[in-house]
Amino acid sequence: MLYLVATPIGNLNDITLRALEILREVDIIASEDTRKTGMLLKHFDIQKPQMSFHEHNEQRVGERIEDLLKQGKSVAVVSDAGTPGISDPGFTLVRRAIHAQIEFTMIPGPTAFVMALVLSGLPIHSFTFRGFPPRKTVGRCKFLEVDKYSPHTLIYYESPYRLDGCLRDALGVFGDRQAAIANDLTKLFEKVERGTLSSLLASVEQTKLKGEFIVVIEGARASD
């Protein structure tokens, strides 16, 4: 049996009882970062073998995981934090399981973009999650322009090294819409900053940034 197990995005107390049960029961844990998962397992006194499973070895290790599952072993897949498959490894393994008719399920839990959306104060009844934009300006602008006239609230993940560029390009593509940026969610210094894209850009340019950010931008209005 294959389990995709969601883990805390910051505060370890957010792990579910079911997630702990599965992590204790499986034969092996496939981790995006074995060191981070190791700290999680140690905190909850769980001793299980791990194997590294990340974007750079996803195909090769995916084959190994498939073989283990066919042998009757149980495998839990976890990402650094949050839900496997959401901008993290997991999707290709699900496709493998479907093709090989291997039983699999998901143990639900935290997802950073959902929390950021709810805390943003922007409409949540209809939204589009777009993951990480391209790294360079030309590709990023083309990526953003796809949703220029979308009425749905837009959500992106971004690195602290590219957040200012992302906000600057978003301002150029969308105009000065309402938006929010969030980071360190569920942690001691959790922060959600709300305002126009221009005001958020000005704030970011004066701040030393750390950690992964979630950018939430209002959708297009009828007049846009």
Secondary structure, 3 states (H helix, E strand, C coil): CEEEECECCCCHHHCCHHHHHHHHHCCEEEECCHHHHHHHHHHCCCCCCEEECCCCCHHHHHHHHHHHHHCCCCEEEECCCECCCCCCCCHHHHHHHHHCCCCEEEECCCCHHHHHHHHHCCCCCCEEECCCCCCCHHHHHHHHHCCCCCCCEEEEEECCCCHHHHHHHHHHHHCCCEEEEEECCCCCCCEEEEEEHHHHHHHHHCCCCCCCEEEEECCCCCCC
